[in-house]
Amino acid sequence: MTRMTSAAVHTAHPAFQPIAPGHVHRWGGARLVVARRAGLHRAPVLSPAEQGVLHALPGRRQAEWAAGRLLAKRLVCELVAAPAHDVEILPRDDGSPCVVVGGSPMPALHVSISHTAGHVAAALAPEPVGVDLCETASAEAVRRVADHVLSPGELSLVGTDRPDALAGAWALKEAAVKADRGSVFGAAPRSVAILGLRPPVLGGRRRAMVWQAGEAVLALVLAHRAGPA
């Protein structure tokens, strides 16, 4: 009888269900698309303002920025039936992306973008949304900073022996911080409590889902904003 290694078991039994690349998926009212960067050959239609943002970025970041806008614009165009040249994805003062259609900001549409070396994803929703990708190959880096991001209870829940679980925990934290329009650096990730990983459950008025996207883990978080009493 052949003895399977721990890594082989993890590969054979992934923690999260797979998500098909290139297709628009719907979950919880959000639209989501993920793709391999190597499969994106079409350049996005960029406005002069977007081109200004693009050219101000370091050269190594320009391709990933453009890939993210290509997917985000696809989601917006399909939802509002607008031509690509009328849709802009521009940064707010805090750096988070906002949707502009025909020169007018669309505050009722929330967008989030994520990219890694191999993948890119975008999400669009009528409520604050965050999407994040984390390559399973980055699990060792996550393990090194886990004490700063995950509480002792979360570390016990997630464990440190599964690369996909570590990647999923990191992606959940960062997606939630994005939905709150915060930064993953500092205390913000600690304010997001992971109560469950399979299926994902977060504290507060948040809904979450996690998928396996090739060699990456993809997390989507929707944050309900409390209205006036």
N, C-alpha and C positions, 0 to 999 in steps of 0.2 A: 504494500500500500504506500503510495507516494504521499509524503508529508508536505502540506502546503505551508509556505511561509506566511507570516503575518501580512506582508505587503500584498501577497497574492490573494489572500482572503479579502482584504480591503478592496482590491480591484474587482474581484468577482461579485462582491456584495456592496455596491456603492451606497452611501448613506442617503442620497437624494435621487429623486427620479430625474431622468434625462429630459432635456428640452431641445427641440429641433431647431437648428440654426437657420436663419434666413426667413423664417415665417413670423408673422405678427401673431402673438399670443395675447389672450385676454384673461385677466385674473383680477377679481375684486373691483372691477370698474376701470382698471388700468390696461393700457396697451403696452406690450413689451416685445422687443425684437433683439436678438443677439446673433452675432455673426463672427466668423473667423476673419481676422484682418486680411489674411492672404487671399480670401475670396472676394474682397471688395475692390473692384477694378474701376468703378465709375466715380469720378470726382463730384462732390456736391456743388450745386449752384450757390455761389456765395455773393452776398450783397457787398457794396463797397465797405460798409461798416464791419461786416464779418471778415472781409479780406484784410482790413486794418488790424483786427485782432489776430488773425492767423499770422501775418507777417511780423507781428511784434513778438511772437513766440520763438524760442530757440528752435533751430532747424530739426532737431531730433524729436520735437513734440508736434510739429506741424502735421505730419501724416496721421497721427492718432487723433488729433483735434478734428481734422477734416472728416475722418471716418465716423466719429461720434456724431457730427452734425449731419452727415449723410443719413444715418439711421433715424435721428430725431426728426429731421425734416420729412422723412417718409411717413412717420407716424402722424405728424401734424397735417400734412397734405391729404392723407387718407381720411382724417377725421373731419376737417373743415372744407374739403373739396376745393383747396386753393392751389394754384400753380406754384411750383418750387421757387420761382423768382420772387413771389410775394411773401415767402416765409423766411423769417430770420430767427436764429437762436443766438441771442446776445448775452453777455455776462452782466449780471447786476453788480452793484458796488461791492458786494461780499464775494463775488466770483461765481455764484450759482447761476445756472442758465435760466433765461426767461424766453417766452415765446412772443414773437412780434409778427403780426400778419397784416400786410398792406400798410405798414408803417405804424400800426396801432398795437400797443402792448395788449396781451390777452391774459389778464390776471386770473381768469377762471381755468386756465390750462397750466398745469404744472409738469415740468419736464426734468428728467435726470439722465445723466450720461456717465458711463464708466468704460474704461479701457485698460487692457493689460498688453503685454508684448504680443500675445496671440489672439486676443478676442476684443470685441467691442460690443457694447449694449446700450440701449436707450429705452426709456419708459416715459409714458405720457398718461396723466390722470387728472380728474377734476378736483383732486385734493392733493395736499403735499405728498410728494413721492420721492423715494430714494432708491437707486439701483446701484449695485456694486458687484464687481467681478474680482475674484481672488484665485490665482492659479494654485493648484494643489502643490506645485513645486515650491511655492512660497511658504509652505507650512512650517519649515524650520525657522524662517524669519519671524513668523507669527509666534512660534513657541518661545523665541527669545524675548519678545516684548509682552508676552501674555500677562505677566503680573501687573503690567501698567494698564492693560485694557480690560482684562477679565477679573472679576471678583473671585475669591476662593470658592464660593458656591458655584459660580459659572465654570471654573476650571474643573471642579469635580463632576459637573454635569456633562461638559464637553469631552473631557479627557484630553490627553496629549499624545495618544498612540495612533490616532487616525488622521492622516493629512487632510482628508476631505472634511472631517468634522472641524478641525482647526481653521481651515479655509472658510468653511461655512460660518463659523462664529465671527471671524473677522469681517466677512462680507455683510453679515447681519448688522454688526455694530456700525460699520461705515455707511451702509444704506440708511439706517435710522438717523444717523447724524446728518446725512445729506437731506433727508426729509425735513429735519428741523432747521436746515440751513445753517448748520454749525460746522465745526472743524474736527476732524478725527484726531488732531493733535491737541493735547491738553486734557481737561477733565470731562469733556462732553461724552466720550464713549462710556465712561463709568456711570453716567446718568441713565443709560439704556440697559435695562435688566433683561438678560436672556433667561426665560423661565422654562423653555423647552427648545430642543434642536430638531428633533424628528418626531412630530412636525414642529416647525418653529413657532414659538410663542414668546412675545415680548411684553414687557411691562408697559403700563400707560395705555393711551388710546391709539394703539398701533396694531396693524395687521401685517403679517409677513409670510413670505414663501421663499423656499430655497430650491434650486435645481442644479443638476450637474450639466455643465455646458462644455463637453469635450474634456480638456484637461483643466478646466476652471470650474469654480463653484459660483453660481449667480444668485444673489439675494435681491428681493424686492420688498420694500417696506412702504406701507401707506399710513400716514399719520393724520388722525382726525384732529382738527383744531377745535377746541372748545369755543362755542359761541357765547354771546352775552346771556346772562342769567335771565 
